[in-house]
Amino acid sequence: MTAFAEELRHRVEAARRSLAEARRDGDEYLVRVRVGELEELARTAAVNGIDVPGLAGELAAHREADVVDLPDDGSVG
């Protein structure tokens, strides 16, 4: 494994730990920051051909959980 791949995986793990803490603490802002960080790391990994097991599924699950139902008439609130 290259040093770049190792560092990328290390950053993914750090972001995952911070995301879990943010969820546990109910810090929605930090949750969104960490998800954004993981999305960027996933893009970087894909562009460089680096496999990060479970990351794509984890992000997909988060996106599904983040869907907000809007009223049929398109109004909000």
Buried (B, 14 or more C-beta within 10 A) or exposed (E): EEEEBEEBBEBBEEBBEBBEEBBEEEBEEBBBBBBEBBBEBBEBBEEEEBEBEEBEEBBEEBEEEEEEEEEEEEEEE
